[in-house]
Amino acid sequence: PNDKTGYPTGVTTEHYIMPNQQLQYVIRFQNTGTDTAFTVVVRDTLNMNLDIFSVVPGVASHSYNFQMYGPR
């Protein structure tokens, strides 16, 4: 699967959460090719309403480097 899931899911169709409420999300990706994938790059754009200075990288199934570029 290649998807992103957030927790908590929030309320209404806009998925609002309370200010200062912690938001966790998981990005999943799958290599559907026939060989080992090397140097995989996963990029995600954060919503403008999120505080980018509160981002804390979490656990992963493989080793990774975390970098932020630009305003989002």
A tleap script that builds the chain and sets N, CA, C and O, in Angstrom:
source leaprc.protein.ff14SB
mol = sequence {
  NPRO ASN ASP LYS THR GLY TYR PRO THR GLY
  VAL THR THR GLU HIE TYR ILE MET PRO ASN
  GLN GLN LEU GLN TYR VAL ILE ARG PHE GLN
  ASN THR GLY THR ASP THR ALA PHE THR VAL
  VAL VAL ARG ASP THR LEU ASN MET ASN LEU
  ASP ILE PHE SER VAL VAL PRO GLY VAL ALA
  SER HIE SER TYR ASN PHE GLN MET TYR GLY
  PRO CARG
}
set mol.1.N position { 0.826 -1.213 0.000 }
set mol.1.CA position { 0.000 0.000 0.000 }
set mol.1.C position { 0.859 1.261 0.000 }
set mol.1.O position { 1.950 1.282 0.569 }
set mol.2.N position { 0.366 2.282 -0.627 }
set mol.2.CA position { 0.998 3.597 -0.619 }
set mol.2.C position { -0.051 4.579 -0.128 }
set mol.2.O position { -0.919 5.010 -0.887 }
set mol.3.N position { 0.035 4.929 1.152 }
set mol.3.CA position { -0.970 5.819 1.710 }
set mol.3.C position { -0.452 6.542 2.940 }
set mol.3.O position { 0.648 6.276 3.425 }
set mol.4.N position { -1.270 7.465 3.434 }
set mol.4.CA position { -0.950 8.233 4.638 }
set mol.4.C position { -2.198 8.247 5.507 }
set mol.4.O position { -3.293 8.527 5.020 }
set mol.5.N position { -2.038 7.946 6.790 }
set mol.5.CA position { -3.154 7.932 7.725 }
set mol.5.C position { -2.799 8.780 8.932 }
set mol.5.O position { -1.703 8.658 9.479 }
set mol.6.N position { -3.729 9.647 9.354 }
set mol.6.CA position { -3.500 10.502 10.509 }
set mol.6.C position { -4.313 10.061 11.711 }
set mol.6.O position { -5.394 9.489 11.565 }
set mol.7.N position { -3.787 10.331 12.904 }
set mol.7.CA position { -4.459 10.011 14.160 }
set mol.7.C position { -4.345 11.207 15.093 }
set mol.7.O position { -3.216 11.668 15.267 }
set mol.8.N position { -5.337 11.739 15.684 }
set mol.8.CA position { -6.736 11.360 15.507 }
set mol.8.C position { -7.233 11.808 14.135 }
set mol.8.O position { -6.613 12.650 13.484 }
set mol.9.N position { -8.346 11.243 13.708 }
set mol.9.CA position { -8.871 11.560 12.382 }
set mol.9.C position { -9.565 12.910 12.347 }
set mol.9.O position { -9.809 13.441 11.263 }
set mol.10.N position { -9.894 13.484 13.508 }
set mol.10.CA position { -10.542 14.789 13.557 }
set mol.10.C position { -12.042 14.692 13.358 }
set mol.10.O position { -12.600 13.606 13.207 }
set mol.11.N position { -12.681 15.851 13.361 }
set mol.11.CA position { -14.137 15.902 13.225 }
set mol.11.C position { -14.511 16.705 11.993 }
set mol.11.O position { -13.708 17.495 11.496 }
set mol.12.N position { -15.687 16.513 11.513 }
set mol.12.CA position { -16.273 17.080 10.295 }
set mol.12.C position { -15.515 16.582 9.063 }
set mol.12.O position { -14.522 15.863 9.177 }
set mol.13.N position { -15.990 16.970 7.913 }
set mol.13.CA position { -15.334 16.547 6.672 }
set mol.13.C position { -13.968 17.201 6.500 }
set mol.13.O position { -13.167 16.759 5.677 }
set mol.14.N position { -13.697 18.258 7.277 }
set mol.14.CA position { -12.399 18.933 7.231 }
set mol.14.C position { -11.385 18.284 8.166 }
set mol.14.O position { -10.201 18.619 8.117 }
set mol.15.N position { -11.833 17.359 9.018 }
set mol.15.CA position { -10.969 16.622 9.958 }
set mol.15.C position { -10.230 17.545 10.925 }
set mol.15.O position { -9.030 17.388 11.151 }
set mol.16.N position { -10.952 18.500 11.488 }
set mol.16.CA position { -10.353 19.434 12.448 }
set mol.16.C position { -9.967 18.736 13.741 }
set mol.16.O position { -10.651 17.816 14.189 }
set mol.17.N position { -8.865 19.179 14.339 }
set mol.17.CA position { -8.481 18.746 15.683 }
set mol.17.C position { -8.310 20.007 16.527 }
set mol.17.O position { -8.251 21.113 15.990 }
set mol.18.N position { -8.230 19.842 17.838 }
set mol.18.CA position { -8.102 20.979 18.747 }
set mol.18.C position { -6.705 21.599 18.633 }
set mol.18.O position { -5.731 20.897 18.363 }
set mol.19.N position { -6.611 22.922 18.840 }
set mol.19.CA position { -5.282 23.550 18.863 }
set mol.19.C position { -4.405 22.884 19.924 }
set mol.19.O position { -4.887 22.527 20.999 }
set mol.20.N position { -3.155 22.722 19.626 }
set mol.20.CA position { -2.169 22.093 20.517 }
set mol.20.C position { -2.391 20.601 20.732 }
set mol.20.O position { -1.705 19.993 21.554 }
set mol.21.N position { -3.338 19.997 20.010 }
set mol.21.CA position { -3.532 18.551 20.109 }
set mol.21.C position { -2.480 17.857 19.251 }
set mol.21.O position { -2.230 18.260 18.115 }
set mol.22.N position { -1.873 16.821 19.797 }
set mol.22.CA position { -0.843 16.096 19.059 }
set mol.22.C position { -1.469 15.345 17.891 }
set mol.22.O position { -2.515 14.712 18.036 }
set mol.23.N position { -0.829 15.418 16.749 }
set mol.23.CA position { -1.271 14.721 15.541 }
set mol.23.C position { -0.163 13.778 15.117 }
set mol.23.O position { 0.981 14.189 14.923 }
set mol.24.N position { -0.509 12.523 14.977 }
set mol.24.CA position { 0.458 11.534 14.506 }
set mol.24.C position { -0.030 11.011 13.167 }
set mol.24.O position { -1.232 10.856 12.948 }
set mol.25.N position { 0.907 10.742 12.280 }
set mol.25.CA position { 0.491 10.079 11.055 }
set mol.25.C position { 1.565 9.145 10.548 }
set mol.25.O position { 2.748 9.266 10.868 }
set mol.26.N position { 1.097 8.207 9.740 }
set mol.26.CA position { 1.946 7.148 9.204 }
set mol.26.C position { 1.930 7.245 7.686 }
set mol.26.O position { 0.865 7.326 7.073 }
set mol.27.N position { 3.107 7.237 7.087 }
set mol.27.CA position { 3.226 7.169 5.631 }
set mol.27.C position { 3.712 5.768 5.295 }
set mol.27.O position { 4.764 5.336 5.766 }
set mol.28.N position { 2.941 5.063 4.479 }
set mol.28.CA position { 3.336 3.707 4.073 }
set mol.28.C position { 3.633 3.697 2.576 }
set mol.28.O position { 2.969 4.371 1.789 }
set mol.29.N position { 4.631 2.928 2.208 }
set mol.29.CA position { 4.915 2.758 0.786 }
set mol.29.C position { 5.361 1.327 0.553 }
set mol.29.O position { 5.860 0.656 1.457 }
set mol.30.N position { 5.173 0.880 -0.661 }
set mol.30.CA position { 5.492 -0.501 -1.010 }
set mol.30.C position { 6.230 -0.527 -2.339 }
set mol.30.O position { 5.818 0.120 -3.302 }
set mol.31.N position { 7.312 -1.271 -2.384 }
set mol.31.CA position { 8.040 -1.477 -3.631 }
set mol.31.C position { 7.319 -2.578 -4.404 }
set mol.31.O position { 7.324 -3.736 -3.986 }
set mol.32.N position { 6.709 -2.226 -5.515 }
set mol.32.CA position { 5.994 -3.214 -6.324 }
set mol.32.C position { 6.834 -3.705 -7.496 }
set mol.32.O position { 6.350 -4.444 -8.354 }
set mol.33.N position { 8.098 -3.289 -7.525 }
set mol.33.CA position { 8.996 -3.737 -8.585 }
set mol.33.C position { 9.500 -5.144 -8.335 }
set mol.33.O position { 9.118 -5.789 -7.358 }
set mol.34.N position { 10.347 -5.608 -9.212 }
set mol.34.CA position { 10.864 -6.976 -9.114 }
set mol.34.C position { 12.269 -7.038 -8.529 }
set mol.34.O position { 12.875 -8.109 -8.481 }
set mol.35.N position { 12.795 -5.889 -8.081 }
set mol.35.CA position { 14.146 -5.862 -7.523 }
set mol.35.C position { 14.153 -4.988 -6.276 }
set mol.35.O position { 13.197 -4.259 -6.013 }
set mol.36.N position { 15.224 -5.066 -5.520 }
set mol.36.CA position { 15.374 -4.264 -4.316 }
set mol.36.C position { 15.431 -2.786 -4.669 }
set mol.36.O position { 16.106 -2.398 -5.622 }
set mol.37.N position { 14.725 -1.961 -3.904 }
set mol.37.CA position { 14.747 -0.512 -4.115 }
set mol.37.C position { 15.822 0.104 -3.230 }
set mol.37.O position { 15.898 -0.203 -2.041 }
set mol.38.N position { 16.640 0.957 -3.791 }
set mol.38.CA position { 17.674 1.669 -3.056 }
set mol.38.C position { 17.386 3.166 -3.127 }
set mol.38.O position { 16.819 3.646 -4.109 }
set mol.39.N position { 17.769 3.892 -2.105 }
set mol.39.CA position { 17.626 5.345 -2.052 }
set mol.39.C position { 16.189 5.775 -2.350 }
set mol.39.O position { 15.947 6.558 -3.269 }
set mol.40.N position { 15.262 5.272 -1.586 }
set mol.40.CA position { 13.851 5.635 -1.724 }
set mol.40.C position { 13.638 7.009 -1.100 }
set mol.40.O position { 14.099 7.262 0.013 }
set mol.41.N position { 12.944 7.895 -1.806 }
set mol.41.CA position { 12.637 9.227 -1.297 }
set mol.41.C position { 11.128 9.339 -1.130 }
set mol.41.O position { 10.375 9.124 -2.080 }
set mol.42.N position { 10.691 9.676 0.075 }
set mol.42.CA position { 9.271 9.892 0.361 }
set mol.42.C position { 9.117 11.360 0.722 }
set mol.42.O position { 9.778 11.845 1.641 }
set mol.43.N position { 8.245 12.076 0.005 }
set mol.43.CA position { 8.018 13.498 0.271 }
set mol.43.C position { 6.561 13.710 0.635 }
set mol.43.O position { 5.659 13.090 0.070 }
set mol.44.N position { 6.355 14.597 1.589 }
set mol.44.CA position { 5.000 14.933 2.012 }
set mol.44.C position { 4.945 16.433 2.278 }
set mol.44.O position { 5.907 17.008 2.787 }
set mol.45.N position { 3.836 17.065 1.940 }
set mol.45.CA position { 3.650 18.489 2.175 }
set mol.45.C position { 2.743 18.677 3.378 }
set mol.45.O position { 1.651 18.111 3.433 }
set mol.46.N position { 3.193 19.474 4.343 }
set mol.46.CA position { 2.397 19.726 5.539 }
set mol.46.C position { 1.381 20.832 5.289 }
set mol.46.O position { 1.647 21.778 4.547 }
set mol.47.N position { 0.228 20.706 5.910 }
set mol.47.CA position { -0.809 21.719 5.845 }
set mol.47.C position { -0.283 23.026 6.434 }
set mol.47.O position { 0.481 23.009 7.399 }
set mol.48.N position { -0.684 24.149 5.863 }
set mol.48.CA position { -0.212 25.459 6.324 }
set mol.48.C position { -0.602 25.747 7.772 }
set mol.48.O position { 0.029 26.584 8.417 }
set mol.49.N position { -1.626 25.074 8.297 }
set mol.49.CA position { -2.073 25.308 9.668 }
set mol.49.C position { -1.260 24.537 10.702 }
set mol.49.O position { -1.471 24.715 11.902 }
set mol.50.N position { -0.349 23.698 10.271 }
set mol.50.CA position { 0.465 22.930 11.212 }
set mol.50.C position { 1.745 23.686 11.558 }
set mol.50.O position { 2.319 24.380 10.718 }
set mol.51.N position { 2.174 23.543 12.790 }
set mol.51.CA position { 3.403 24.177 13.269 }
set mol.51.C position { 4.582 23.288 12.885 }
set mol.51.O position { 4.793 22.241 13.496 }
set mol.52.N position { 5.348 23.697 11.879 }
set mol.52.CA position { 6.443 22.845 11.398 }
set mol.52.C position { 7.543 22.680 12.435 }
set mol.52.O position { 8.331 21.738 12.356 }
set mol.53.N position { 7.606 23.585 13.404 }
set mol.53.CA position { 8.639 23.489 14.434 }
set mol.53.C position { 8.306 22.445 15.495 }
set mol.53.O position { 9.137 22.137 16.350 }
set mol.54.N position { 7.092 21.902 15.440 }
set mol.54.CA position { 6.707 20.864 16.403 }
set mol.54.C position { 6.857 19.459 15.823 }
set mol.54.O position { 6.545 18.480 16.501 }
set mol.55.N position { 7.327 19.345 14.592 }
set mol.55.CA position { 7.470 18.038 13.946 }
set mol.55.C position { 8.571 17.232 14.635 }
set mol.55.O position { 9.685 17.716 14.838 }
set mol.56.N position { 8.232 15.993 14.987 }
set mol.56.CA position { 9.184 15.079 15.615 }
set mol.56.C position { 9.158 13.773 14.828 }
set mol.56.O position { 8.140 13.081 14.842 }
set mol.57.N position { 10.242 13.412 14.140 }
set mol.57.CA position { 10.270 12.146 13.408 }
set mol.57.C position { 10.082 10.967 14.363 }
set mol.57.O position { 10.550 10.995 15.502 }
set mol.58.N position { 9.403 9.950 13.892 }
set mol.58.CA position { 9.117 8.789 14.737 }
set mol.58.C position { 9.822 7.528 14.292 }
set mol.58.O position { 10.832 7.570 13.589 }
set mol.59.N position { 9.271 6.415 14.713 }
set mol.59.CA position { 9.856 5.110 14.417 }
set mol.59.C position { 9.585 4.723 12.968 }
set mol.59.O position { 8.666 5.242 12.334 }
set mol.60.N position { 10.396 3.806 12.457 }
set mol.60.CA position { 10.240 3.331 11.085 }
set mol.60.C position { 10.686 1.882 10.999 }
set mol.60.O position { 11.423 1.393 11.855 }
set mol.61.N position { 10.238 1.212 9.970 }
set mol.61.CA position { 10.619 -0.187 9.772 }
set mol.61.C position { 12.046 -0.314 9.241 }
set mol.61.O position { 12.656 -1.380 9.337 }
set mol.62.N position { 12.579 0.780 8.678 }
set mol.62.CA position { 13.935 0.792 8.143 }
set mol.62.C position { 14.620 2.086 8.574 }
set mol.62.O position { 13.951 3.041 8.971 }
set mol.63.N position { 15.938 2.120 8.499 }
set mol.63.CA position { 16.642 3.354 8.850 }
set mol.63.C position { 16.288 4.444 7.836 }
set mol.63.O position { 15.986 4.156 6.678 }
set mol.64.N position { 16.330 5.702 8.292 }
set mol.64.CA position { 15.974 6.806 7.405 }
set mol.64.C position { 16.633 8.095 7.865 }
set mol.64.O position { 17.123 8.199 8.990 }
set mol.65.N position { 16.633 9.069 6.974 }
set mol.65.CA position { 17.056 10.431 7.276 }
set mol.65.C position { 15.834 11.318 7.139 }
set mol.65.O position { 15.031 11.126 6.226 }
set mol.66.N position { 15.682 12.277 8.024 }
set mol.66.CA position { 14.545 13.195 8.003 }
set mol.66.C position { 15.062 14.594 7.709 }
set mol.66.O position { 15.954 15.084 8.401 }
set mol.67.N position { 14.509 15.240 6.690 }
set mol.67.CA position { 14.901 16.601 6.331 }
set mol.67.C position { 13.664 17.389 5.956 }
set mol.67.O position { 12.704 16.843 5.412 }
set mol.68.N position { 13.696 18.676 6.250 }
set mol.68.CA position { 12.601 19.561 5.849 }
set mol.68.C position { 13.159 20.599 4.892 }
set mol.68.O position { 14.244 21.140 5.107 }
set mol.69.N position { 12.401 20.874 3.825 }
set mol.69.CA position { 12.810 21.836 2.810 }
set mol.69.C position { 11.716 22.874 2.634 }
set mol.69.O position { 10.530 22.547 2.674 }
set mol.70.N position { 12.107 24.103 2.441 }
set mol.70.CA position { 11.149 25.152 2.136 }
set mol.70.C position { 10.178 25.412 3.272 }
set mol.70.O position { 10.367 24.928 4.388 }
set mol.71.N position { 9.133 26.184 2.979 }
set mol.71.CA position { 8.187 26.558 4.021 }
set mol.71.C position { 7.275 25.418 4.459 }
set mol.71.O position { 6.720 25.495 5.555 }
set mol.72.N position { 7.095 24.405 3.697 }
set mol.72.CA position { 6.209 23.293 4.046 }
set mol.72.C position { 6.774 21.985 3.569 }
set mol.72.O position { 6.162 20.937 3.774 }
savepdb mol mol.pdb
quit
